[in-house]
Structure formats: structure tokens, C-alpha cells
């Protein structure tokens, strides 16, 4: 059992909150890293990093909003140096599938001198229930660019399970797990699955990347819109239109299907107007 605490950077985020909860459910010591945690971690305040990493055995590393944001890779390099100086044994990095800057971040961790595992993830299913697409879904529409490009969208709970396994079980150091859902789906397919789960029509609306930017900016501001539009332009070109076996390799089971995610999210009230 892990004797030293595990640091979860981004512990209030979509993946970090799940990873921290799953580790704690195993009875493992967890240090939640966020700007307002008891031992703060703030990507914009490097002076917080050493204290957050002190005495840590392993760390889950996520960068908000994404490694594509200017300066992210340089900050990750500094973080790895701090982690190495602190004697951290293992870094598990969340990376983005098909993203140039994410690959640069992977290289930083791979060459850091600290044992590592890289989890390279497809688009998150929970973007529809917890993220910038939730409000449009509540309005009955799914406005997305990319035309008929297909994406093997992944349930974040699968990502969290892979991360927890990497952090707590032998055999994962040095591995790259490219994780996707079990099948390719267009955004029209996803709208159909959401319609079935929610019991009323969700209509896919093909939009331009400019309109996509405007939609996200309304929900999350220009800062987030710039990053996610750049990622969409880069990745929704067909480069990711294939499934991988990362979840199977890490966990010995198949990833969850998007339809199962949608049914579970609907039943739990994720698209309730007061959620």
C-alpha cells in the first residue's frame, strides 16, 4: 500500500475530483491540490508547488484548461524539476489525444528523470453533462463543428480508473495508455444517444469553428473558448477517428459506451435544470 500521500493536481476538476475520491475510497492518503486546498497548488503560483509536492510518493498531473494553452509546457517542465527535487517517485500525466502541445508535455514528463505513466485521452463524455455543452443540451441542441468526423468519446470514470490503477498498482510505470471509448460516433450519433437517454429530442447542429468559439465563450468566457476552439480545430480533422485499447490494457476490461454514460447521467439528474 502507498505509504506516502498521493498528490492530485486539479482535485476540483472533472478527472481530478474522481481520482481523489477513488483513491480515498481505497483508504489511501491523498493530498488534494487546488488553489483553495489546505496545501494549495496553483499553476499560476509556482511558489506553491514545492510545499504541495513535499513528502509525496506519486502525483496525478493535470493542467487547466489544457496543455495547449500558451506557457503550459514550460510550467510542466518546471513542475517536473520541482517534483524530482522533492523525491517524487511517479508522475501520472493526463494528456490530450491528437494535440501537438500535449505531445510536447508528454515528452517533458518522459524525459524528467521521474518514473511516469501517460494517459492520453479522447474527448470527454462529461463535457455534455458537466462542461461547456451542458447548457445547449438543456436547450435541446448539440452545436458542434467537425461535420461528420467521428470520435471515440470516453467516459471520464474510465480515465479515473486508469489513473488510479497507474498510481496504486505495479506494472504501469513507463506506459502510455491512449484511452478511448469502445466505438466511433459522430456528433449526430451522440445527439441520438442523448435523445434516447433523456426522453426528448436533442438535435445536432453542425456549426463553424467561429460559432463554436462564441458558444463556449458565452458559457465559460474568452479564455476557455480560445483554448477549446484551438483544440477542436486541431483534433476534429479525422486524425482521432479510430479506437484504441488503452483502457483494456490498463484495466483488463472494455471502456464504457457513450449510451451507458448518457443513461446514467440522465437518471442521476445531470440535465435537471437545477443541477
Backbone as CSV, one residue per row, in Angstrom:
resi,resn,N_x,N_y,N_z,CA_x,CA_y,CA_z,C_x,C_y,C_z
1,UNK,0.847,-1.203,0.000,0.000,0.000,0.000,0.879,1.249,0.000
2,UNK,0.395,2.259,-0.684,1.147,3.513,-0.796,1.294,4.152,0.582
3,UNK,2.561,4.282,1.053,2.785,4.847,2.375,2.731,6.366,2.341
4,UNK,3.320,6.952,1.299,3.328,8.400,1.190,2.029,8.882,0.550
5,UNK,1.628,10.111,0.827,0.410,10.643,0.188,0.570,10.741,-1.325
6,UNK,-0.561,10.695,-1.998,-0.618,10.903,-3.437,-1.186,12.299,-3.679
7,UNK,-0.472,13.104,-4.439,-0.951,14.437,-4.778,-1.825,14.360,-6.025
8,UNK,-3.006,14.943,-5.946,-3.890,15.041,-7.100,-3.977,16.509,-7.486
9,UNK,-3.287,16.872,-8.552,-3.321,18.251,-9.041,-4.596,18.449,-9.861
10,UNK,-5.302,19.524,-9.559,-6.592,19.723,-10.212,-7.678,18.901,-9.554
11,UNK,-7.638,18.816,-8.231,-8.543,17.926,-7.499,-9.993,18.381,-7.514
12,UNK,-10.253,19.599,-7.981,-11.639,20.041,-8.116,-12.143,19.890,-9.551
13,UNK,-11.288,19.412,-10.455,-11.661,19.282,-11.855,-12.422,17.994,-12.145
14,UNK,-12.772,17.815,-13.430,-13.582,16.663,-13.810,-12.878,15.344,-13.506
15,UNK,-11.623,15.220,-13.922,-10.922,13.963,-13.660,-10.334,13.935,-12.258
16,UNK,-9.747,15.056,-11.826,-9.078,15.075,-10.528,-10.006,14.768,-9.365
17,UNK,-11.223,15.297,-9.408,-12.164,15.040,-8.308,-12.492,13.555,-8.226
18,UNK,-12.610,12.911,-9.381,-12.903,11.478,-9.390,-11.707,10.658,-8.934
19,UNK,-10.527,11.025,-9.400,-9.324,10.302,-8.980,-9.147,10.409,-7.471
20,UNK,-9.280,11.612,-6.918,-9.112,11.793,-5.472,-10.128,10.962,-4.699
21,UNK,-11.386,10.979,-5.130,-12.433,10.227,-4.432,-12.177,8.730,-4.501
22,UNK,-11.733,8.237,-5.655,-11.476,6.806,-5.794,-10.278,6.381,-4.942
23,UNK,-9.250,7.217,-4.870,-8.100,6.904,-4.017,-8.503,6.889,-2.549
24,UNK,-9.289,7.870,-2.145,-9.733,7.926,-0.753,-10.629,6.745,-0.416
25,UNK,-11.436,6.303,-1.383,-12.292,5.134,-1.156,-11.473,3.868,-0.923
26,UNK,-10.247,3.861,-1.445,-9.334,2.750,-1.205,-8.597,2.880,0.125
27,UNK,-8.857,3.966,0.850,-8.198,4.190,2.123,-6.789,4.730,2.006
28,UNK,-6.471,5.311,0.846,-5.124,5.818,0.617,-5.018,7.291,1.005
29,UNK,-3.851,7.716,1.489,-3.676,9.121,1.840,-3.580,9.982,0.578
30,UNK,-4.411,10.999,0.506,-4.491,11.855,-0.668,-4.286,13.302,-0.262
31,UNK,-3.470,14.009,-1.019,-3.340,15.454,-0.855,-4.022,16.102,-2.057
32,UNK,-5.112,16.770,-1.794,-5.867,17.409,-2.871,-5.201,18.730,-3.233
33,UNK,-4.769,18.833,-4.479,-4.068,20.028,-4.933,-4.975,20.947,-5.726
34,UNK,-5.313,22.077,-5.137,-6.081,23.114,-5.830,-5.738,24.450,-5.183
35,UNK,-6.218,25.517,-5.770,-5.869,26.840,-5.247,-6.353,27.046,-3.822
36,UNK,-7.455,26.383,-3.450,-8.056,26.649,-2.139,-7.969,25.449,-1.196
37,UNK,-7.129,24.462,-1.524,-6.991,23.304,-0.642,-6.105,23.655,0.546
38,UNK,-6.067,22.769,1.521,-5.316,23.064,2.748,-3.828,23.224,2.470
39,UNK,-3.310,22.446,1.501,-1.965,22.681,0.990,-2.143,23.119,-0.458
40,UNK,-2.173,24.416,-0.709,-2.576,24.895,-2.037,-1.618,24.478,-3.142
41,UNK,-2.197,24.280,-4.316,-1.415,24.144,-5.544,-2.060,25.029,-6.589
42,UNK,-1.259,25.910,-7.177,-1.765,26.837,-8.179,-0.750,26.900,-9.316
43,UNK,-1.181,26.517,-10.528,-0.285,26.580,-11.670,0.256,27.990,-11.905
44,UNK,-0.510,28.995,-11.514,-0.088,30.381,-11.723,0.759,30.910,-10.571
45,UNK,1.020,30.080,-9.576,1.833,30.487,-8.420,2.871,29.399,-8.135
46,UNK,3.980,29.390,-8.871,4.982,28.335,-8.709,5.521,28.214,-7.284
47,UNK,5.382,29.272,-6.505,5.843,29.205,-5.116,5.022,28.221,-4.275
48,UNK,3.882,27.767,-4.790,3.074,26.785,-4.054,3.481,25.349,-4.353
49,UNK,4.275,25.131,-5.380,4.498,23.775,-5.861,5.321,22.925,-4.896
50,UNK,6.401,23.482,-4.354,7.304,22.688,-3.510,6.584,22.160,-2.282
51,UNK,5.787,22.995,-1.643,5.052,22.542,-0.455,4.033,21.476,-0.805
52,UNK,3.371,21.637,-1.944,2.367,20.649,-2.355,3.010,19.298,-2.661
53,UNK,4.261,19.317,-3.168,4.951,18.087,-3.537,5.777,17.491,-2.399
54,UNK,5.957,18.215,-1.329,6.803,17.744,-0.230,6.221,16.479,0.400
55,UNK,7.040,15.433,0.487,6.616,14.191,1.129,5.696,13.326,0.293
56,UNK,5.524,13.673,-0.975,4.596,12.965,-1.845,5.293,11.755,-2.488
57,UNK,4.563,10.651,-2.613,5.111,9.494,-3.287,4.848,9.502,-4.780
58,UNK,3.635,9.928,-5.157,3.233,9.955,-6.563,2.281,11.120,-6.757
59,UNK,2.137,11.542,-8.001,1.259,12.681,-8.285,0.516,12.457,-9.590
60,UNK,-0.757,12.842,-9.585,-1.548,12.911,-10.803,-1.497,14.347,-11.288
61,UNK,-1.069,14.529,-12.531,-0.797,15.865,-13.056,-1.792,16.190,-14.162
62,UNK,-2.605,17.208,-13.940,-3.470,17.757,-14.976,-3.196,19.250,-15.066
63,UNK,-3.307,19.758,-16.282,-3.113,21.200,-16.475,-4.415,21.816,-16.964
64,UNK,-4.902,22.823,-16.245,-6.134,23.509,-16.639,-5.798,24.799,-17.405
65,UNK,-6.513,25.069,-18.522,-7.568,24.216,-19.066,-7.060,23.114,-19.963
66,UNK,-5.832,23.216,-20.458,-5.297,22.206,-21.362,-3.833,22.524,-21.633
67,UNK,-3.070,21.487,-21.963,-1.661,21.682,-22.277,-1.439,22.519,-23.530
68,UNK,-2.504,22.750,-24.302,-2.386,23.593,-25.487,-2.288,25.076,-25.146
69,UNK,-2.575,25.440,-23.893,-2.563,26.856,-23.548,-1.132,27.381,-23.492
70,UNK,-0.886,28.595,-24.002,0.472,29.145,-24.017,1.129,29.121,-22.645
71,UNK,2.353,28.631,-22.603,3.122,28.571,-21.362,2.940,27.298,-20.569
72,UNK,1.981,26.457,-20.954,1.690,25.261,-20.174,2.863,24.288,-20.162
73,UNK,3.458,24.060,-21.302,4.542,23.081,-21.384,5.746,23.539,-20.558
74,UNK,6.014,24.827,-20.592,7.130,25.354,-19.787,6.852,25.204,-18.297
75,UNK,5.622,25.438,-17.900,5.280,25.260,-16.485,5.372,23.795,-16.079
76,UNK,4.960,22.911,-16.975,5.060,21.485,-16.684,6.509,21.070,-16.500
77,UNK,7.396,21.633,-17.310,8.818,21.325,-17.171,9.334,21.763,-15.800
78,UNK,8.936,22.955,-15.360,9.349,23.430,-14.041,8.766,22.562,-12.929
79,UNK,7.522,22.140,-13.114,6.898,21.274,-12.111,7.658,19.958,-11.992
80,UNK,8.045,19.370,-13.123,8.782,18.110,-13.090,10.107,18.267,-12.358
81,UNK,10.777,19.393,-12.569,12.021,19.649,-11.853,11.786,19.741,-10.354
82,UNK,10.695,20.410,-9.977,10.356,20.528,-8.559,10.021,19.165,-7.979
83,UNK,9.289,18.351,-8.728,8.925,17.013,-8.269,10.159,16.138,-8.085
84,UNK,11.081,16.226,-9.027,12.312,15.448,-8.918,13.111,15.864,-7.693
85,UNK,13.227,17.175,-7.473,13.940,17.682,-6.293,13.269,17.232,-4.997
86,UNK,11.942,17.084,-5.038,11.189,16.689,-3.842,11.224,15.183,-3.604
87,UNK,11.795,14.430,-4.544,11.883,12.987,-4.375,10.617,12.231,-4.740
88,UNK,9.764,12.845,-5.559,8.544,12.159,-6.003,8.937,10.965,-6.878
89,UNK,8.274,9.836,-6.645,8.648,8.594,-7.321,7.957,8.394,-8.672
90,UNK,6.779,8.975,-8.856,5.960,8.588,-10.011,5.019,9.732,-10.380
91,UNK,5.010,10.105,-11.652,4.090,11.110,-12.172,3.151,10.462,-13.180
92,UNK,1.859,10.700,-13.019,0.862,10.232,-13.983,0.273,11.474,-14.645
93,UNK,0.530,11.618,-15.940,0.122,12.814,-16.675,-1.129,12.548,-17.500
94,UNK,-2.106,13.465,-17.404,-3.250,13.444,-18.313,-2.901,14.267,-19.537
95,UNK,-2.978,13.628,-20.703,-2.655,14.266,-21.962,-3.863,14.210,-22.883
96,UNK,-3.796,14.982,-23.965,-4.889,15.056,-24.912,-4.541,14.379,-26.223
97,UNK,-5.462,13.620,-26.741,-5.241,12.832,-27.950,-5.201,13.734,-29.186
98,UNK,-4.154,13.575,-29.992,-4.057,14.304,-31.246,-3.640,15.753,-31.120
99,UNK,-3.130,16.158,-29.943,-2.777,17.554,-29.713,-1.249,17.720,-29.721
100,UNK,-0.765,18.614,-30.557,0.670,18.855,-30.674,1.275,19.263,-29.335
101,UNK,0.685,20.224,-28.651,1.258,20.702,-27.395,1.183,19.640,-26.299
102,UNK,0.168,18.807,-26.356,0.090,17.716,-25.389,1.251,16.743,-25.582
103,UNK,1.602,16.474,-26.840,2.757,15.603,-27.101,4.042,16.220,-26.542
104,UNK,4.173,17.528,-26.663,5.344,18.195,-26.084,5.351,18.019,-24.561
105,UNK,4.190,18.129,-23.941,4.094,17.910,-22.499,4.439,16.478,-22.114
106,UNK,3.993,15.535,-22.926,4.345,14.134,-22.678,5.860,13.952,-22.695
107,UNK,6.519,14.586,-23.657,7.972,14.456,-23.769,8.670,15.027,-22.537
108,UNK,8.122,16.117,-22.010,8.705,16.702,-20.799,8.672,15.698,-19.652
109,UNK,7.529,15.075,-19.445,7.395,14.110,-18.349,8.242,12.872,-18.617
110,UNK,8.253,12.421,-19.859,9.019,11.222,-20.225,10.517,11.424,-19.983
111,UNK,10.982,12.651,-20.145,12.413,12.934,-20.009,12.778,13.601,-18.683
112,UNK,11.852,13.559,-17.735,12.038,14.301,-16.478,12.995,13.625,-15.507
113,UNK,13.251,12.338,-15.692,14.053,11.621,-14.708,13.232,11.025,-13.590
114,UNK,11.909,11.235,-13.632,10.988,10.646,-12.664,10.189,9.564,-13.388
115,UNK,9.911,8.440,-12.707,9.064,7.415,-13.310,7.720,8.020,-13.690
116,UNK,7.146,7.550,-14.788,5.947,8.206,-15.316,4.974,7.195,-15.893
117,UNK,3.723,7.617,-16.001,2.704,6.972,-16.821,1.956,8.089,-17.529
118,UNK,1.686,7.904,-18.807,0.954,8.914,-19.571,-0.406,8.355,-19.953
119,UNK,-1.455,9.121,-19.662,-2.821,8.752,-20.031,-3.284,9.774,-21.061
120,UNK,-3.339,9.347,-22.319,-3.674,10.227,-23.442,-5.142,9.989,-23.810
121,UNK,-5.981,10.982,-23.536,-7.421,10.757,-23.559,-8.120,11.368,-24.762
122,UNK,-9.155,10.672,-25.210,-10.091,11.190,-26.202,-10.986,12.247,-25.554
123,UNK,-11.917,12.819,-26.347,-12.862,13.810,-25.829,-13.710,13.201,-24.712
124,UNK,-14.026,14.031,-23.717,-14.752,13.582,-22.528,-16.261,13.536,-22.771
125,UNK,-16.890,12.433,-22.419,-18.351,12.361,-22.458,-18.968,13.393,-21.517
126,UNK,-18.301,13.630,-20.384,-18.862,14.539,-19.382,-18.846,15.999,-19.813
127,UNK,-18.228,16.320,-20.937,-18.369,17.682,-21.459,-19.831,18.007,-21.734
128,UNK,-20.638,16.977,-21.992,-22.057,17.187,-22.265,-22.878,17.375,-20.993
129,UNK,-22.390,16.861,-19.867,-23.188,16.880,-18.634,-22.631,17.796,-17.557
130,UNK,-21.337,18.112,-17.639,-20.714,18.924,-16.595,-19.941,20.106,-17.164
131,UNK,-19.810,20.167,-18.464,-18.956,21.174,-19.060,-19.696,22.169,-19.917
132,UNK,-18.979,22.685,-20.901,-19.471,23.818,-21.675,-20.627,23.471,-22.603
133,UNK,-20.892,22.169,-22.800,-22.011,21.780,-23.668,-23.287,21.471,-22.893
134,UNK,-23.240,21.576,-21.579,-24.428,21.221,-20.803,-25.600,22.159,-21.082
135,UNK,-25.344,23.453,-21.131,-26.447,24.400,-21.360,-27.108,24.204,-22.722
136,UNK,-26.340,24.033,-23.818,-27.004,23.729,-25.086,-27.824,22.438,-25.036
137,UNK,-27.300,21.416,-24.358,-28.058,20.164,-24.242,-29.382,20.415,-23.524
138,UNK,-29.338,21.219,-22.471,-30.578,21.558,-21.766,-31.567,22.266,-22.687
139,UNK,-31.037,22.990,-23.669,-31.887,23.691,-24.636,-32.310,22.804,-25.801
140,UNK,-31.830,21.541,-25.796,-32.257,20.600,-26.812,-31.407,20.555,-28.056
141,UNK,-30.198,21.138,-27.994,-29.343,21.159,-29.178,-27.917,20.766,-28.812
142,UNK,-27.223,20.239,-29.811,-25.810,19.919,-29.682,-25.078,20.611,-30.824
143,UNK,-24.609,21.844,-30.588,-23.913,22.583,-31.650,-22.419,22.248,-31.641
144,UNK,-21.957,21.577,-32.679,-20.551,21.176,-32.735,-20.007,21.306,-34.144
145,UNK,-18.747,21.723,-34.261,-18.076,21.738,-35.565,-17.541,20.348,-35.898
146,UNK,-16.909,20.232,-37.027,-16.268,18.972,-37.383,-17.053,18.126,-38.356
147,UNK,-18.262,18.583,-38.708,-19.048,17.856,-39.698,-19.365,16.439,-39.262
148,UNK,-19.017,15.481,-40.108,-19.322,14.074,-39.834,-18.114,13.316,-39.296
149,UNK,-17.094,14.038,-38.843,-15.933,13.377,-38.245,-16.387,12.587,-37.019
150,UNK,-15.883,11.378,-36.876,-16.259,10.520,-35.756,-15.201,10.572,-34.657
151,UNK,-15.644,10.408,-33.425,-14.779,10.492,-32.247,-15.135,9.329,-31.311
152,UNK,-14.131,8.619,-30.787,-14.392,7.555,-29.815,-14.455,8.120,-28.396
153,UNK,-15.494,8.867,-28.123,-15.614,9.649,-26.888,-15.537,8.739,-25.664
154,UNK,-14.897,9.230,-24.602,-14.635,8.386,-23.437,-15.306,8.934,-22.182
155,UNK,-15.784,8.007,-21.353,-16.347,8.343,-20.050,-15.192,8.662,-19.092
156,UNK,-15.287,9.803,-18.414,-14.205,10.210,-17.508,-13.979,9.199,-16.391
157,UNK,-15.010,8.482,-15.989,-14.812,7.475,-14.945,-13.820,6.405,-15.394
158,UNK,-13.778,6.104,-16.694,-12.766,5.178,-17.195,-11.374,5.780,-17.088
159,UNK,-11.259,7.066,-17.418,-9.961,7.736,-17.268,-9.510,7.667,-15.818
160,UNK,-10.412,7.984,-14.894,-10.066,7.967,-13.472,-9.642,6.578,-13.017
161,UNK,-10.321,5.546,-13.502,-9.939,4.184,-13.124,-8.542,3.839,-13.629
162,UNK,-8.208,4.268,-14.839,-6.871,4.023,-15.375,-5.824,4.759,-14.545
163,UNK,-6.111,6.013,-14.208,-5.169,6.803,-13.407,-4.952,6.166,-12.038
164,UNK,-6.030,5.763,-11.384,-5.914,5.143,-10.058,-5.102,3.854,-10.140
165,UNK,-5.351,3.060,-11.163,-4.557,1.844,-11.327,-3.083,2.178,-11.490
166,UNK,-2.796,3.181,-12.313,-1.401,3.569,-12.553,-0.725,4.045,-11.273
167,UNK,-1.481,4.744,-10.443,-0.927,5.306,-9.204,-0.746,4.272,-8.100
168,UNK,-1.496,3.189,-8.147,-1.560,2.291,-6.988,-1.146,0.857,-7.258
169,UNK,-1.000,0.480,-8.527,-0.696,-0.914,-8.852,0.647,-1.011,-9.568
170,UNK,1.330,-2.140,-9.434,2.584,-2.324,-10.171,2.309,-2.560,-11.651
171,UNK,3.318,-2.307,-12.465,3.244,-2.661,-13.865,2.840,-1.541,-14.810
172,UNK,2.633,-0.321,-14.285,2.160,0.768,-15.140,3.227,1.829,-15.426
173,UNK,4.339,1.769,-14.728,5.375,2.777,-14.951,5.980,2.622,-16.344
174,UNK,6.190,3.764,-16.991,6.737,3.769,-18.330,5.718,3.528,-19.427
175,UNK,4.452,3.346,-19.059,3.415,3.038,-20.046,2.756,4.302,-20.584
176,UNK,2.356,4.228,-21.839,1.471,5.211,-22.452,0.140,4.523,-22.714
177,UNK,-0.921,5.008,-22.066,-2.252,4.477,-22.292,-3.059,5.508,-23.080
178,UNK,-3.290,5.216,-24.351,-4.164,6.068,-25.144,-5.580,5.526,-24.969
179,UNK,-6.428,6.292,-24.304,-7.725,5.767,-23.873,-8.859,6.397,-24.672
180,UNK,-9.737,5.539,-25.180,-10.905,5.964,-25.935,-12.105,5.151,-25.481
181,UNK,-13.271,5.583,-25.951,-14.451,4.763,-25.792,-14.389,3.563,-26.722
182,UNK,-15.440,2.692,-26.691,-15.390,1.435,-27.435,-15.773,1.545,-28.902
183,UNK,-16.292,2.725,-29.341,-16.732,2.827,-30.731,-16.649,4.271,-31.204
184,UNK,-16.592,4.405,-32.516,-16.614,5.722,-33.134,-18.046,6.229,-33.222
185,UNK,-18.229,7.526,-32.933,-19.539,8.149,-33.015,-19.386,9.545,-33.592
186,UNK,-20.260,9.900,-34.514,-20.347,11.289,-34.938,-21.122,12.061,-33.870
187,UNK,-21.074,13.383,-33.967,-21.851,14.166,-33.000,-23.348,13.970,-33.207
188,UNK,-23.759,13.654,-34.425,-25.163,13.313,-34.662,-25.525,12.015,-33.942
189,UNK,-24.603,11.039,-33.948,-24.825,9.798,-33.205,-24.955,10.079,-31.711
190,UNK,-24.102,10.960,-31.209,-24.163,11.302,-29.784,-25.485,11.987,-29.449
191,UNK,-25.947,12.867,-30.320,-27.236,13.521,-30.092,-28.354,12.496,-30.042
192,UNK,-28.304,11.487,-30.904,-29.319,10.429,-30.878,-29.280,9.669,-29.553
193,UNK,-28.072,9.350,-29.076,-27.945,8.636,-27.807,-28.456,9.479,-26.644
194,UNK,-28.166,10.772,-26.677,-28.667,11.676,-25.639,-30.190,11.775,-25.702
195,UNK,-30.743,11.810,-26.898,-32.196,11.875,-27.062,-32.868,10.666,-26.411
196,UNK,-32.311,9.490,-26.671,-32.861,8.262,-26.096,-32.767,8.272,-24.578
197,UNK,-31.619,8.691,-24.062,-31.416,8.677,-22.608,-32.292,9.692,-21.893
198,UNK,-32.489,10.861,-22.509,-33.206,11.949,-21.852,-34.708,11.914,-22.114
199,UNK,-35.112,11.163,-23.132,-36.529,11.024,-23.404,-37.139,12.164,-24.185
200,UNK,-36.295,13.001,-24.770,-36.790,14.051,-25.651,-35.685,14.399,-26.647
201,UNK,-36.041,14.995,-27.772,-35.057,15.158,-28.848,-33.916,16.120,-28.486
202,UNK,-32.715,15.691,-28.817,-31.531,16.558,-28.811,-31.056,16.599,-30.261
203,UNK,-30.988,17.779,-30.815,-30.709,17.926,-32.240,-29.276,18.399,-32.453
204,UNK,-28.533,17.643,-33.248,-27.187,18.065,-33.600,-27.257,19.187,-34.624
205,UNK,-26.536,20.271,-34.351,-26.478,21.402,-35.265,-25.022,21.575,-35.712
206,UNK,-24.701,21.234,-36.975,-23.340,21.483,-37.467,-23.070,22.990,-37.497
207,UNK,-21.965,23.409,-36.901,-21.635,24.832,-36.843,-20.194,25.038,-37.281
208,UNK,-19.828,26.273,-37.518,-18.447,26.623,-37.831,-17.629,26.711,-36.547
209,UNK,-16.324,26.712,-36.705,-15.463,26.853,-35.534,-15.636,28.240,-34.903
210,UNK,-15.967,29.234,-35.702,-16.208,30.576,-35.160,-17.445,30.574,-34.273
211,UNK,-18.485,29.881,-34.727,-19.694,29.783,-33.909,-19.445,28.957,-32.651
212,UNK,-18.630,27.913,-32.792,-18.251,27.082,-31.639,-17.568,27.949,-30.579
213,UNK,-16.654,28.803,-31.032,-15.961,29.713,-30.110,-16.955,30.601,-29.379
214,UNK,-17.914,31.143,-30.095,-18.896,32.032,-29.484,-19.747,31.288,-28.458
215,UNK,-20.103,30.036,-28.764,-20.913,29.232,-27.836,-20.161,29.005,-26.522
216,UNK,-18.890,28.615,-26.633,-18.109,28.346,-25.426,-17.852,29.633,-24.648
217,UNK,-17.598,30.708,-25.344,-17.340,31.985,-24.670,-18.538,32.413,-23.833
218,UNK,-19.729,32.148,-24.328,-20.924,32.502,-23.547,-20.994,31.712,-22.252
219,UNK,-20.538,30.462,-22.300,-20.622,29.607,-21.114,-19.415,29.756,-20.199
220,UNK,-18.202,29.882,-20.802,-17.001,29.845,-19.979,-16.041,30.992,-20.153
221,UNK,-16.365,31.946,-21.022,-15.501,33.096,-21.213,-14.518,32.905,-22.355
222,UNK,-13.900,34.009,-22.763,-12.994,34.005,-23.903,-11.771,33.119,-23.671
223,UNK,-11.265,33.107,-22.465,-10.070,32.333,-22.109,-10.266,30.856,-22.453
224,UNK,-11.340,30.271,-21.946,-11.630,28.861,-22.200,-11.992,28.646,-23.668
225,UNK,-12.746,29.592,-24.242,-13.163,29.449,-25.642,-11.972,29.394,-26.591
226,UNK,-10.976,30.243,-26.361,-9.798,30.245,-27.224,-9.109,28.884,-27.220
227,UNK,-8.941,28.314,-26.018,-8.223,27.055,-25.892,-8.994,25.914,-26.549
228,UNK,-10.272,25.804,-26.217,-11.027,24.651,-26.712,-11.320,24.761,-28.206
229,UNK,-11.426,25.967,-28.720,-11.603,26.096,-30.166,-10.332,25.691,-30.898
230,UNK,-9.185,26.065,-30.357,-7.915,25.654,-30.966,-7.777,24.133,-30.958
231,UNK,-8.173,23.516,-29.856,-8.114,22.053,-29.776,-9.069,21.429,-30.783
232,UNK,-10.267,21.983,-30.885,-11.259,21.440,-31.821,-10.757,21.542,-33.256
233,UNK,-10.185,22.687,-33.603,-9.661,22.843,-34.965,-8.573,21.807,-35.249
234,UNK,-7.767,21.528,-34.239,-6.635,20.625,-34.432,-7.081,19.165,-34.500
235,UNK,-8.022,18.787,-33.646,-8.324,17.363,-33.473,-9.534,16.871,-34.251
236,UNK,-10.448,17.757,-34.620,-11.650,17.308,-35.337,-11.424,17.350,-36.848
237,UNK,-10.331,16.711,-37.250,-10.000,16.650,-38.679,-9.892,15.213,-39.154
238,UNK,-10.297,14.274,-38.307,-10.244,12.862,-38.649,-9.048,12.132,-38.088
239,UNK,-8.078,12.847,-37.524,-6.864,12.176,-37.032,-7.160,11.215,-35.876
240,UNK,-8.238,11.485,-35.134,-8.564,10.653,-33.973,-9.701,9.679,-34.243
241,UNK,-10.045,9.489,-35.506,-11.208,8.662,-35.847,-10.849,7.180,-35.862
242,UNK,-10.334,6.716,-34.735,-10.088,5.287,-34.542,-10.051,5.012,-33.048
243,UNK,-10.462,3.812,-32.677,-10.467,3.437,-31.265,-9.114,2.831,-30.901
244,UNK,-8.793,2.866,-29.619,-7.557,2.271,-29.120,-7.888,1.334,-27.957
245,UNK,-6.881,0.613,-27.493,-7.112,-0.391,-26.442,-6.505,0.000,-25.107
246,UNK,-6.340,1.311,-24.874,-5.685,1.751,-23.640,-6.403,1.328,-22.376
247,UNK,-7.732,1.435,-22.372,-8.485,1.036,-21.177,-8.326,-0.465,-20.942
248,UNK,-8.444,-1.252,-21.999,-8.289,-2.706,-21.855,-6.914,-3.071,-21.327
249,UNK,-5.870,-2.407,-21.870,-4.510,-2.718,-21.423,-4.308,-2.380,-19.959
250,UNK,-4.849,-1.263,-19.524,-4.620,-0.815,-18.149,-5.489,-1.544,-17.138
251,UNK,-6.715,-1.859,-17.534,-7.706,-2.349,-16.565,-8.181,-3.773,-16.821
252,UNK,-7.906,-4.305,-18.017,-8.381,-5.644,-18.309,-9.872,-5.728,-18.571
253,UNK,-10.482,-4.609,-18.915,-11.909,-4.588,-19.256,-12.140,-3.575,-20.363
254,UNK,-13.320,-3.649,-20.964,-13.658,-2.710,-22.026,-14.088,-1.374,-21.440
255,UNK,-13.915,-0.284,-22.186,-14.416,1.018,-21.737,-15.941,1.071,-21.833
256,UNK,-16.520,1.999,-21.086,-17.971,2.167,-21.081,-18.433,2.835,-22.372
257,UNK,-19.609,2.443,-22.809,-20.174,3.026,-24.021,-20.827,4.370,-23.709
258,UNK,-20.815,5.266,-24.692,-21.422,6.586,-24.508,-22.904,6.484,-24.161
259,UNK,-23.602,5.526,-24.731,-25.026,5.369,-24.418,-25.232,5.051,-22.938
260,UNK,-24.345,4.226,-22.367,-24.444,3.921,-20.938,-24.175,5.159,-20.100
261,UNK,-23.170,5.946,-20.512,-22.922,7.223,-19.831,-24.162,8.102,-19.853
262,UNK,-24.773,8.254,-21.029,-25.917,9.153,-21.179,-27.087,8.707,-20.310
263,UNK,-27.354,7.399,-20.277,-28.461,6.884,-19.462,-28.191,7.139,-17.990
264,UNK,-26.976,6.844,-17.542,-26.627,7.050,-16.134,-26.705,8.530,-15.759
265,UNK,-26.191,9.402,-16.629,-26.210,10.838,-16.346,-27.642,11.357,-16.280
266,UNK,-28.489,10.899,-17.193,-29.885,11.353,-17.194,-30.591,10.905,-15.932
267,UNK,-30.394,9.677,-15.536,-31.056,9.134,-14.332,-30.594,9.839,-13.069
268,UNK,-29.356,10.296,-13.061,-28.819,10.957,-11.865,-29.113,12.452,-11.835
269,UNK,-29.850,12.947,-12.842,-30.262,14.344,-12.823,-29.255,15.326,-13.346
270,UNK,-28.256,14.845,-14.115,-27.238,15.766,-14.625,-27.813,16.836,-15.536
271,UNK,-28.932,16.549,-16.183,-29.543,17.534,-17.052,-30.818,18.119,-16.476
272,UNK,-30.953,18.000,-15.151,-32.012,18.721,-14.481,-31.682,20.203,-14.505
273,UNK,-32.691,21.047,-14.692,-32.447,22.479,-14.802,-31.837,23.069,-13.540
274,UNK,-31.970,22.384,-12.401,-31.438,22.922,-11.139,-30.140,22.212,-10.730
275,UNK,-29.640,21.290,-11.599,-28.406,20.552,-11.254,-27.212,21.489,-11.222
